[in-house]
């Protein structure tokens, strides 16, 4: 976290946000960050904090953004977000209007955040501390889930940092190739969607911004997306699950959608500004992740999958779409899936053929 992901240097200001469950990891990150000469601030949420706030807060409170968070996102040099939930159900049974107020209030904060991580003025890393809530959601014992997390992060390797440097080098070859192409097509079972990336940048996600990582991604030209795509894996957003999503797109605009489960929630999401265009298209490359855990940090990296995100674009890719939502939706490509770049087949059955 300190030396590879965040590349902390003497004098850097680091903000760590997590829950009290992750105290053992926070303690060690604190130790190594202090050794590196950084100035460290922490915020550890207690159990039920978000649920209490969303149920009890007034409209005025929901529309107020923390001055402390705004300062951290605007002025700190590094941000470590450690996911360590007590529960994954804190936003269930919350009035949609309250969620909308909160999303609207956070939009300026998100804008600053995305602008500063785009050029690493804010060195950001998102990681997972294994908790029982995540293990339950993944259908694993806590011990099995811990093993899964550590393996996905290459922590069982003799030299984890060297392993991630190898990932960086291998994925750089892919992004170098994609960055001289323009027209990309995903094809597969109930998938036939094209988008243009001319003038946009494919990014090598090599474990610095997310740990674990293993993906290459870009932001497609907003009005270039055409076709339809079915997402075979469940999508989780705001603590709610949506299954079997299919989107129909014309000139970048999502004209129609369906879902086998959770369509009502999808209907609400598509009322939020910016959500009916795509902010990301990506290809997962971490083959140590081969099962859905209902945790997007891992699921979007599944080796042999692709994902597209509705909503907020990545500025570092050249994307222009703005939204308070960035929701990754994932589909399996291992059974007949293909990717074409300027008409050339470059990927089949979940692996690159370059």
WOTA-V478108 format. One record per residue. N is the residue number from 1. RES is the residue in one letter. SS is DSSP state (alpha for helix, beta for strand, coil for the rest). Layout:
# WOTA-V478108
n-><N	N>
res-><RES	RES>
ss-><SS	SS>
This chain:
# WOTA-V478108
n-><1	2	3	4	5	6	7	8	9	10	11	12	13	14	15	16	17	18	19	20	21	22	23	24	25	26	27	28	29	30	31	32	33	34	35	36	37	38	39	40	41	42	43	44	45	46	47	48	49	50	51	52	53	54	55	56	57	58	59	60	61	62	63	64	65	66	67	68	69	70	71	72	73	74	75	76	77	78	79	80	81	82	83	84	85	86	87	88	89	90	91	92	93	94	95	96	97	98	99	100	101	102	103	104	105	106	107	108	109	110	111	112	113	114	115	116	117	118	119	120	121	122	123	124	125	126	127	128	129	130	131	132	133	134	135	136	137	138	139	140	141	142	143	144	145	146	147	148	149	150	151	152	153	154	155	156	157	158	159	160	161	162	163	164	165	166	167	168	169	170	171	172	173	174	175	176	177	178	179	180	181	182	183	184	185	186	187	188	189	190	191	192	193	194	195	196	197	198	199	200	201	202	203	204	205	206	207	208	209	210	211	212	213	214	215	216	217	218	219	220	221	222	223	224	225	226	227	228	229	230	231	232	233	234	235	236	237	238	239	240	241	242	243	244	245	246	247	248	249	250	251	252	253	254	255	256	257	258	259	260	261	262	263	264	265	266	267	268	269	270	271	272	273	274	275	276	277	278	279	280	281	282	283	284	285	286	287	288	289	290	291	292	293	294	295	296	297	298	299	300	301	302	303	304	305	306	307	308	309	310	311	312	313	314	315	316	317	318	319	320	321	322	323	324	325	326	327	328	329	330	331	332	333	334	335	336	337	338	339	340	341	342	343	344	345	346	347	348	349	350	351	352	353	354>
res-><X	X	X	X	X	X	X	X	X	X	X	X	X	X	X	X	X	X	X	X	X	X	X	X	X	X	X	X	X	X	X	X	X	X	X	X	X	X	X	X	X	X	X	X	X	X	X	X	X	X	X	X	X	X	X	X	X	X	X	X	X	X	X	X	X	X	X	X	X	X	X	X	X	X	X	X	X	X	X	X	X	X	X	X	X	X	X	X	X	X	X	X	X	X	X	X	X	X	X	X	X	X	X	X	X	X	X	X	X	X	X	X	X	X	X	X	X	X	X	X	X	X	X	X	X	X	X	X	X	X	X	X	X	X	X	X	X	X	X	X	X	X	X	X	X	X	X	X	X	X	X	X	X	X	X	X	X	X	X	X	X	X	X	X	X	X	X	X	X	X	X	X	X	X	X	X	X	X	X	X	X	X	X	X	X	X	X	X	X	X	X	X	X	X	X	X	X	X	X	X	X	X	X	X	X	X	X	X	X	X	X	X	X	X	X	X	X	X	X	X	X	X	X	X	X	X	X	X	X	X	X	X	X	X	X	X	X	X	X	X	X	X	X	X	X	X	X	X	X	X	X	X	X	X	X	X	X	X	X	X	X	X	X	X	X	X	X	X	X	X	X	X	X	X	X	X	X	X	X	X	X	X	X	X	X	X	X	X	X	X	X	X	X	X	X	X	X	X	X	X	X	X	X	X	X	X	X	X	X	X	X	X	X	X	X	X	X	X	X	X	X	X	X	X	X	X	X	X	X	X	X	X	X	X	X	X	X	X	X	X	X	X	X	X	X	X	X	X	X	X	X	X	X	X>
ss-><coil	coil	coil	coil	coil	coil	coil	coil	coil	coil	coil	coil	beta	beta	beta	beta	beta	beta	beta	alpha	alpha	alpha	alpha	alpha	alpha	alpha	alpha	alpha	alpha	alpha	alpha	alpha	alpha	alpha	alpha	coil	coil	coil	beta	beta	beta	beta	beta	beta	beta	coil	coil	coil	alpha	alpha	alpha	alpha	alpha	alpha	alpha	alpha	coil	coil	alpha	alpha	alpha	alpha	coil	coil	coil	coil	alpha	alpha	alpha	alpha	alpha	alpha	alpha	alpha	alpha	coil	coil	beta	beta	beta	beta	beta	beta	coil	coil	coil	coil	coil	coil	coil	coil	coil	coil	coil	coil	alpha	alpha	alpha	alpha	alpha	alpha	alpha	alpha	alpha	alpha	alpha	alpha	alpha	alpha	alpha	alpha	alpha	alpha	alpha	alpha	alpha	alpha	alpha	coil	coil	coil	coil	beta	beta	beta	beta	beta	beta	coil	coil	coil	alpha	alpha	alpha	alpha	alpha	alpha	alpha	coil	coil	coil	alpha	alpha	alpha	alpha	alpha	alpha	alpha	alpha	alpha	alpha	alpha	coil	coil	coil	coil	coil	coil	coil	alpha	alpha	alpha	alpha	alpha	alpha	alpha	alpha	alpha	alpha	alpha	alpha	alpha	alpha	alpha	alpha	alpha	alpha	alpha	coil	coil	coil	coil	beta	beta	beta	beta	beta	beta	coil	coil	beta	beta	beta	beta	beta	beta	coil	coil	coil	coil	coil	coil	beta	beta	beta	coil	coil	coil	coil	beta	beta	coil	coil	coil	beta	beta	beta	beta	coil	coil	coil	coil	coil	coil	coil	beta	beta	beta	beta	beta	beta	coil	coil	coil	beta	beta	beta	coil	coil	beta	beta	beta	beta	coil	beta	beta	beta	beta	beta	beta	coil	coil	beta	beta	beta	beta	beta	beta	coil	coil	beta	coil	alpha	alpha	alpha	alpha	alpha	alpha	alpha	coil	coil	coil	coil	coil	coil	coil	coil	beta	beta	beta	beta	beta	beta	beta	coil	beta	coil	coil	coil	coil	coil	coil	coil	coil	coil	alpha	alpha	alpha	alpha	coil	coil	beta	coil	coil	beta	beta	beta	beta	beta	beta	beta	coil	coil	coil	alpha	alpha	alpha	coil	coil	coil	coil	coil	coil	coil	coil	beta	beta	beta	beta	beta	beta	beta	coil	coil	coil	coil	coil	beta	beta	beta	beta	coil	coil	beta	beta	beta	beta	beta	coil	coil	beta	beta	coil	coil>
